[in-house]
């Protein structure tokens, strides 16, 4: 059974919040830390999605998590160390399925961490439904310098938006392919290294995800291009983290380019079917 494919407008919101930690200063270059990815097969998952345990830094790190699956499962993450997760922008709805599926980003800056660190999301709307939850740590990352969010049309080559840094930075890219089918590939270029890769789906389907990272040595403007098979669209996030500086976060974005602070923008471009393959008819 194939879903009807239609163009949908990305959910829109408002740039709302930012904060600062006085006296913060760079100590070490940021770097990717511990990471994991959890995926539930549709119809076969427990009512709470809980990641595997990772060992995160006690202080000084930033954390990223996503909730991708049924729109009705709209609870934010919680974690072992009681961090307050802030939604970064509005959910991005997959094209097709009449808004039934979306993907939402969450962030913690200057997180508390340690051993046996897990993230959990309660599936309040569709308890047995598919969900994919990457949980990524960026160490010594006091500043979210820039974020770009785009959703390009279906293609074998998908380009992220641009992020601009003012110095050494850790770039973290997320690919959320939207094609039907169970077997896919997504490989990053432009100097990025794949660290999580969930593209071969179980028989009753799940939500695709790939995560890639790159450390850059200095100021510049950067992007990542994903080689994708089959040709498909994908919501794409690209984060740029730097050490030291102000703590910056946001829980909303609007279409186009929205300035959150003097240095941070979240870009979203309206521009591909759901990541979910429906069960055979």
C-alpha positions as CSV (number, residue, x, y, z in Angstrom):
1,X,0.0,0.0,0.0
2,X,1.4,3.4,-1.0
3,X,0.5,6.6,0.6
4,X,-0.6,9.7,-1.4
5,X,2.3,12.0,-1.8
6,X,1.6,15.7,-1.4
7,X,3.6,18.9,-0.7
8,X,3.1,20.1,2.8
9,X,4.2,23.3,4.4
10,X,6.6,23.0,7.3
11,X,5.2,23.8,10.7
12,X,5.9,27.4,11.7
13,X,6.6,28.9,15.1
14,X,8.2,31.9,16.7
15,X,11.8,32.5,17.8
16,X,11.4,32.9,21.5
17,X,14.1,32.2,24.1
18,X,17.7,32.6,24.7
19,X,19.9,33.0,27.8
20,X,23.4,33.6,28.9
21,X,25.8,32.3,31.5
22,X,28.0,35.2,32.7
23,X,31.7,34.7,32.8
24,X,31.8,31.6,30.6
25,X,35.1,31.2,28.7
26,X,36.5,28.6,26.4
27,X,38.7,25.9,28.0
28,X,38.9,23.1,25.5
29,X,37.8,22.7,22.0
30,X,34.4,21.1,21.6
31,X,34.3,17.4,20.4
32,X,31.7,14.7,19.9
33,X,31.1,12.7,23.0
34,X,29.1,9.6,23.7
35,X,26.1,8.7,21.6
36,X,23.4,6.1,20.9
37,X,20.3,5.6,18.9
38,X,17.0,3.9,19.9
39,X,14.4,2.7,17.3
40,X,11.1,1.0,17.9
41,X,9.4,-1.0,15.2
42,X,5.9,0.1,14.5
43,X,3.3,-1.8,16.5
44,X,5.9,-3.6,18.5
45,X,7.4,-1.0,20.8
46,X,6.9,-0.5,24.6
47,X,5.0,2.6,25.8
48,X,8.2,4.3,26.9
49,X,11.2,4.7,24.6
50,X,14.4,4.5,26.7
51,X,17.8,4.6,25.1
52,X,20.8,2.5,26.0
53,X,23.1,4.0,28.7
54,X,26.0,6.1,27.7
55,X,28.7,7.8,29.8
56,X,28.5,11.6,29.4
57,X,30.6,14.3,30.9
58,X,29.7,15.4,34.5
59,X,29.6,19.0,33.4
60,X,30.4,21.1,30.3
61,X,28.6,19.1,27.7
62,X,25.6,19.8,25.5
63,X,23.0,17.1,24.6
64,X,20.8,16.6,21.6
65,X,17.9,14.2,21.3
66,X,15.1,13.8,18.7
67,X,11.7,12.3,18.8
68,X,10.6,11.0,15.4
69,X,7.4,9.1,14.8
70,X,3.8,9.6,15.5
71,X,2.7,13.2,15.9
72,X,0.4,12.1,18.8
73,X,3.5,11.1,20.8
74,X,4.4,14.7,21.7
75,X,6.1,14.4,25.1
76,X,9.6,15.9,25.6
77,X,12.5,13.8,26.7
78,X,13.5,13.2,30.3
79,X,16.9,11.8,31.4
80,X,18.8,10.2,34.2
81,X,20.2,13.4,35.5
82,X,17.1,15.6,35.5
83,X,18.1,18.0,32.8
84,X,15.5,20.4,31.4
85,X,15.1,19.6,27.7
86,X,14.2,22.6,25.5
87,X,12.4,22.1,22.2
88,X,14.4,23.6,19.3
89,X,11.9,24.8,16.8
90,X,8.5,23.4,15.9
91,X,8.1,19.8,14.8
92,X,8.8,19.1,11.1
93,X,5.9,17.1,9.6
94,X,6.7,14.5,7.0
95,X,5.1,15.0,3.7
96,X,2.2,12.6,3.2
97,X,0.1,10.8,5.9
98,X,-1.9,14.0,6.6
99,X,0.4,15.2,9.4
100,X,0.4,11.8,11.2
101,X,4.2,11.7,11.6
102,X,6.8,14.3,12.6
103,X,10.3,14.8,13.9
104,X,11.2,17.2,16.8
105,X,14.6,18.3,18.1
106,X,15.4,18.9,21.8
107,X,18.5,20.4,23.4
108,X,20.3,20.8,26.7
109,X,23.2,23.1,27.0
110,X,25.6,22.9,30.0
111,X,24.1,19.6,30.9
112,X,24.5,17.5,34.0
113,X,25.8,14.0,33.1
114,X,27.7,11.0,34.2
115,X,27.7,7.2,34.0
116,X,24.6,5.2,32.9
117,X,23.0,8.3,31.2
118,X,19.7,7.4,29.5
119,X,17.0,9.4,27.8
120,X,13.4,8.4,27.9
121,X,10.3,9.6,26.0
122,X,6.8,8.5,27.0
123,X,4.7,7.6,24.0
124,X,1.5,9.2,25.2
125,X,-0.6,9.0,22.0
126,X,0.4,5.8,20.3
127,X,2.0,3.6,22.9
128,X,3.1,0.8,20.6
129,X,4.0,3.1,17.7
130,X,7.3,3.5,15.9
131,X,9.8,6.1,17.3
132,X,13.4,6.8,16.7
133,X,15.5,8.6,19.3
134,X,19.1,9.6,18.8
135,X,20.9,10.8,21.9
136,X,24.1,12.7,21.2
137,X,26.6,14.4,23.5
138,X,28.9,17.3,22.4
139,X,31.6,17.8,25.0
140,X,33.0,21.2,26.1
141,X,30.3,22.8,24.1
142,X,29.1,25.9,25.9
143,X,27.6,27.6,22.8
144,X,25.2,26.6,20.2
145,X,26.6,28.9,17.5
146,X,24.3,28.2,14.6
147,X,21.5,25.8,13.4
148,X,20.1,25.1,10.0
149,X,16.9,23.1,9.3
150,X,15.9,22.3,5.7
151,X,13.6,19.8,4.0
152,X,14.7,19.4,0.4
153,X,12.7,17.7,-2.4
154,X,13.4,14.1,-3.3
155,X,16.8,13.6,-4.8
156,X,19.8,11.2,-4.6
157,X,21.8,14.2,-3.3
158,X,20.4,16.2,-0.4
159,X,22.2,19.4,0.8
160,X,21.8,20.8,4.3
161,X,21.5,24.4,5.1
162,X,24.6,26.4,5.9
163,X,25.9,27.1,9.4
164,X,28.5,29.8,10.2
165,X,31.1,29.5,13.0
166,X,33.4,32.1,14.6
167,X,36.1,29.6,15.5
168,X,36.8,25.9,16.1
169,X,33.5,24.0,16.2
170,X,31.8,20.6,16.3
171,X,29.2,20.2,13.6
172,X,26.5,17.6,14.1
173,X,24.2,16.6,11.2
174,X,20.9,14.6,11.2
175,X,19.3,13.0,8.2
176,X,15.6,11.8,8.4
177,X,14.8,10.1,5.1
178,X,11.2,10.0,4.1
179,X,10.9,7.3,1.4
180,X,8.8,4.3,1.6
181,X,10.6,0.9,1.6
182,X,12.7,-0.9,4.1
183,X,16.3,-0.6,2.7
184,X,18.0,2.7,2.3
185,X,21.4,4.4,2.5
186,X,22.5,7.8,3.5
187,X,26.2,8.7,3.4
188,X,27.5,12.2,4.3
189,X,30.2,14.1,2.3
190,X,32.1,17.3,2.9
191,X,34.4,15.8,5.6
192,X,31.6,14.5,7.8
193,X,31.8,11.0,9.5
194,X,28.8,8.8,10.1
195,X,28.3,7.9,13.8
196,X,24.8,6.5,13.9
197,X,23.0,4.8,11.0
198,X,19.5,3.3,11.1
199,X,18.4,2.8,7.5
200,X,17.7,-0.9,7.2
201,X,14.2,-1.1,8.7
202,X,12.4,-4.0,10.4
203,X,9.5,-5.8,8.6
204,X,6.8,-3.6,10.0
205,X,8.8,-0.4,9.5
206,X,10.4,2.3,11.7
207,X,11.7,5.8,11.3
208,X,15.0,6.2,9.4
209,X,17.8,8.2,10.8
210,X,21.5,8.9,10.2
211,X,23.8,11.1,12.3
212,X,27.2,12.5,11.1
213,X,29.8,14.8,12.7
214,X,32.7,17.0,11.7
215,X,35.2,19.0,13.7
216,X,36.3,22.3,12.0
217,X,39.4,24.2,13.0
218,X,38.3,27.7,12.5
219,X,35.7,30.2,11.5
220,X,33.8,29.6,8.3
221,X,30.5,28.6,6.7
222,X,29.8,24.9,6.4
223,X,27.2,22.4,5.0
224,X,26.9,18.7,4.4
225,X,25.6,16.9,1.4
226,X,24.0,13.4,1.8
227,X,24.2,10.8,-0.9
228,X,20.9,9.1,-0.5
229,X,19.4,5.9,-2.0
230,X,16.7,5.6,-3.1
231,X,16.2,9.2,-4.1
232,X,14.0,10.8,-1.4
233,X,13.5,13.9,0.6
234,X,14.6,14.2,4.2
235,X,14.3,16.8,7.0
236,X,17.9,17.8,7.6
237,X,19.4,19.5,10.7
238,X,22.9,20.9,11.0
239,X,24.1,22.1,14.4
240,X,27.4,24.1,15.1
241,X,28.6,23.9,18.7
242,X,31.6,25.9,20.1
243,X,33.3,25.9,23.4
244,X,32.8,28.7,25.9
245,X,30.6,31.8,25.3
246,X,27.0,32.4,26.1
247,X,24.4,29.7,26.5
248,X,21.9,30.0,23.7
249,X,18.8,28.0,23.0
250,X,15.4,28.4,21.3
251,X,12.0,26.7,21.4
252,X,10.6,28.1,18.1
253,X,11.5,29.0,14.6
254,X,9.7,30.6,11.7
255,X,10.0,30.1,8.0
256,X,13.1,31.5,6.3
257,X,15.9,32.8,8.5
258,X,15.2,33.8,12.0
259,X,17.7,35.6,14.2
260,X,17.7,34.4,17.8
261,X,20.7,36.4,18.9
262,X,23.3,38.4,17.3
263,X,25.1,35.2,16.2
264,X,22.6,32.4,16.1
265,X,20.1,31.7,13.4
266,X,17.7,28.8,12.8
267,X,16.9,28.5,9.1
268,X,14.0,26.5,7.7
269,X,13.2,26.0,4.1
270,X,9.9,24.6,2.8
271,X,10.8,22.5,0.0
272,X,9.7,14.9,0.3
273,X,6.5,10.8,1.6
274,X,7.0,9.6,5.2
275,X,10.0,7.7,6.5
276,X,7.5,4.9,7.3
277,X,6.8,2.0,5.0
278,X,3.2,0.9,5.6
279,X,2.7,-2.9,6.1
280,X,2.0,-4.7,2.8
281,X,-1.6,-4.7,1.8
